[in-house]
């Protein structure tokens, strides 16, 4: 499955391409924090939480869409090497944000 395919599937399931709305409907908690920009955002599988780094050089919505991809990748049981998962998450986010 490609990132674009996953994004289309998720936007159809939730009836929107709004990342914040999708997170709410999926029951994913989103926290906005500020930390040294080692990472732009993080998805915590254990407690279904996404943390968005407000110090990141990207818009929070872009980071949220990328991290949501990690959530849906894990929920679907898709196992990929880290680099491939990041590429899929980037593609998902681009497609979702393009509407």
C-alpha positions in Angstrom: 0.0 0.0 0.0 1.2 3.5 -0.8 1.0 6.6 1.3 -1.5 8.1 -1.2 -3.7 5.0 -1.1 -3.7 5.0 2.7 -4.5 8.7 2.8 -7.5 8.2 0.4 -8.7 5.2 2.5 -8.5 7.2 5.7 -10.1 10.3 4.3 -13.0 8.2 3.0 -13.4 6.4 6.3 -13.6 9.6 8.3 -15.2 11.8 5.7 -12.6 14.5 5.8 -9.0 15.4 5.0 -8.7 17.6 8.1 -5.9 16.0 10.1 -7.1 17.4 13.4 -10.6 16.1 12.8 -9.3 12.6 11.8 -7.2 12.5 15.0 -10.3 13.3 17.1 -12.5 10.8 15.4 -9.9 8.1 15.6 -9.4 8.7 19.4 -5.8 9.9 19.1 -4.8 12.5 21.7 -2.7 15.3 20.2 -0.4 17.3 22.4 1.4 20.4 21.4 4.8 21.0 23.1 8.1 22.6 22.5 11.4 20.8 22.7 14.8 21.0 21.1 14.1 20.1 17.5 15.6 16.6 17.5 12.2 15.4 16.1 9.3 17.3 14.7 6.7 15.1 16.2 6.3 11.7 17.8 3.6 9.0 17.8 3.3 7.0 21.0 1.7 3.7 20.2 1.2 2.7 23.9 -1.2 5.5 24.8 -2.3 6.6 21.3 -0.8 10.0 21.6 0.8 12.3 19.1 3.1 15.0 20.3 3.8 17.9 18.0 7.0 19.9 18.4 6.0 23.6 18.1 9.8 24.4 17.6 9.8 22.3 14.4 10.4 24.1 11.1 7.1 22.8 9.6 3.5 23.8 10.2 1.9 21.8 13.0 -0.7 20.5 10.6 2.0 19.0 8.4 3.6 17.3 11.4 0.3 16.0 12.6 -0.6 14.5 9.2 2.8 12.7 9.1 2.4 11.4 12.6 -1.2 10.3 11.9 0.3 8.2 9.1 2.4 6.3 11.7 -0.7 5.7 13.7 -2.6 4.3 10.8 0.4 2.3 9.6 0.6 0.6 13.0 -3.1 0.1 13.3 -3.1 -1.7 9.9 -0.3 -3.9 11.1 2.0 -2.8 8.3 5.6 -3.6 9.2 8.2 -1.7 7.3 11.8 -0.8 7.9 12.0 2.7 9.5 13.2 4.5 6.4 10.4 3.0 4.3 7.8 3.8 7.0 9.0 7.5 7.0 8.6 7.6 3.2 5.1 6.2 3.4 4.2 8.7 6.2 5.5 11.6 4.1 3.5 10.5 1.1 0.4 10.0 3.3 0.8 13.5 4.7 1.3 15.2 1.3 -1.8 13.4 -0.1 -4.0 14.1 2.9 -3.0 17.8 3.0 -3.6 18.2 -0.7 -7.2 17.3 0.0 
